[in-house]
């Protein structure tokens, strides 16, 4: 592939010389070249040591300290607040080339900002992103890698960060209706998955298996953080999602609306492979990473089933179990013409 043409912002970044006497390398004002030993000692005692990067190590009253990548203590997915808190699903920051390309390709929500790092090697997916941005009338800002890293809230933005309108949740009743193509509802209910990598992986598998809707609890669950969006690789742009106050109540509603719910439980006597799920509205229910399905959630499921295992380990990772279950239902639906 030919390299990106000059002038598009992806070539080698130009260097602007610092103005003489300015803050970017000019001489310091006379008498301010260094602090006295007394002032240094005073600053060290009061904890006001000079940070290596702007804003690094500062603690704001009422907030937990964050590191220089905008992530919370321990590298969690909690971002530095850049705007109003979203009480819904989230999804307002998308990072990674595949995820951003799908965001633009789907065209289901406005994109307000698209940042791309200068100096990246030519790649077809980058050309696709630029072409889609032009089609969607989204201005591309070519910025330094340092600025990309400062804006990113994941460990690997791949030089592309987009800000978009948050994803709106869908009423649960709407998920229980046949799709525009006449397909029966095939839902995935997630009962308290808190790890963003697991949630992202589950959503990616679900979209590939033809799941028509996702049900997430409003509390005690991961939502669509930048990490989830990146791991999902664009799946969040195509999966309708409902936010519910509680999973047990949602399962009761699903039953009233004619959707059969099947909870995945490792010790269940019935095998998932033996349940006829291809010719009816169905909802698979996955539990949390540690404790699985909650007691009341199990009680509200119409069926409990296990994925047969033949090894020594006692359980599967929730993302792996979700992928296996979704594709088994997809196999049955294909055989039944759904």
HUPEFEN-V72797 format. One record per backbone hydrogen bond with DSSP energy under -0.5 kcal/mol. NH is the residue of the N-H (numbers start at 1). CO is the residue of the C=O. E is the energy in kcal/mol with one decimal. If there is no record, write none. Layout:
BEGIN
nh = <NH NH>
co = <CO CO>
e = <E E>
END
This chain:
BEGIN
nh = <8 16 17 22 25 26 32 40 41 42 43 44 45 46 47 47 48 56 58 63 67 70 72 72 75 76 80 87 89 91 94 96 96 100 101 102 103 104 105 106 107 112 112 113 114 115 116 117 118 119 120 127 128 129 130 131 132 133 134 135 136 137 138 139 141 141 142 143 143 148 149 150 151 152 160 161 162 163 164 165 167 170 174 175 176 176 177 179 182 187 188 189 190 190 191 191 192 194 196 199 200 201 202 203 204 205 206 207 208 209 210 210 211 212 213 214 215 216 216 217 218 222 224 225 229 230 231 232 233 233 234 235 237 238 239 240 242 244 244 250 251 252 253 254 255 256 257 258 259 260 260 262 263 263 264 265 265 268 272 274 275 277 282 283 284 285 286 286 288 292 298 299 300 301 301 302 303 305 306 308 321 322 323 324 325 326 327 328 329 330 331 332 333 334 335 336 337 338>
co = <5 14 15 19 22 22 29 36 37 38 39 40 41 42 43 44 43 53 55 60 71 67 76 78 72 73 70 85 167 224 162 157 160 96 97 98 99 100 101 102 103 110 163 163 139 161 141 159 143 11 117 123 124 125 126 127 128 129 130 131 132 134 133 137 114 139 140 116 141 144 145 146 147 148 157 115 94 113 92 110 90 241 171 171 172 173 174 183 179 282 213 284 188 215 189 286 190 192 194 195 196 197 198 199 200 201 202 203 204 205 206 207 206 186 186 240 188 214 242 190 244 193 89 223 225 226 227 228 229 230 229 232 234 235 235 238 214 216 242 246 247 248 249 250 251 252 253 255 254 258 281 283 261 303 285 263 305 265 306 271 272 275 185 260 187 262 189 284 292 288 294 295 296 297 298 261 261 263 270 306 317 318 319 320 321 322 323 324 325 326 327 328 329 330 331 332 334 333>
e = <-1.1 -0.5 -0.6 -2.4 -0.6 -1.3 -2.0 -2.3 -2.3 -2.1 -2.6 -2.6 -2.1 -1.8 -0.7 -0.7 -2.7 -2.2 -1.4 -2.3 -2.0 -1.8 -0.6 -0.8 -1.6 -0.7 -0.8 -0.6 -0.6 -2.1 -2.8 -1.1 -1.8 -2.3 -2.5 -2.2 -2.0 -2.2 -2.7 -2.8 -1.4 -0.5 -1.9 -1.7 -0.6 -3.3 -2.5 -2.3 -2.5 -1.0 -0.7 -1.8 -2.3 -2.1 -2.3 -2.4 -2.8 -2.5 -2.1 -2.1 -2.5 -0.9 -3.2 -0.5 -3.0 -0.5 -0.6 -2.2 -0.7 -1.9 -2.7 -1.9 -2.0 -2.1 -1.6 -2.2 -2.9 -2.6 -2.8 -2.4 -2.5 -3.8 -0.7 -1.2 -0.7 -0.8 -1.4 -2.2 -2.2 -2.8 -1.9 -3.5 -0.5 -2.6 -0.7 -3.3 -1.4 -0.7 -0.6 -2.4 -2.4 -2.3 -2.6 -2.5 -2.0 -2.2 -2.7 -2.3 -1.9 -1.8 -0.5 -1.0 -2.6 -2.7 -1.1 -2.4 -2.6 -0.5 -2.9 -0.8 -2.9 -2.9 -2.6 -1.9 -2.6 -2.2 -2.6 -2.5 -0.5 -0.9 -1.0 -1.5 -1.5 -1.7 -1.2 -0.7 -2.9 -2.4 -0.5 -1.7 -2.5 -1.8 -2.0 -2.5 -2.2 -1.9 -1.6 -1.3 -2.9 -0.5 -2.3 -2.9 -0.5 -2.9 -2.4 -0.7 -2.7 -1.6 -2.8 -1.3 -1.2 -1.1 -2.0 -2.7 -2.4 -2.6 -2.8 -0.5 -1.7 -1.1 -2.5 -1.9 -1.7 -1.0 -0.7 -0.8 -1.9 -2.7 -2.5 -0.7 -2.9 -2.3 -1.9 -2.4 -2.5 -2.6 -2.2 -1.7 -2.1 -2.3 -2.0 -2.1 -2.6 -2.3 -2.0 -1.7 -1.1 -3.7>
END
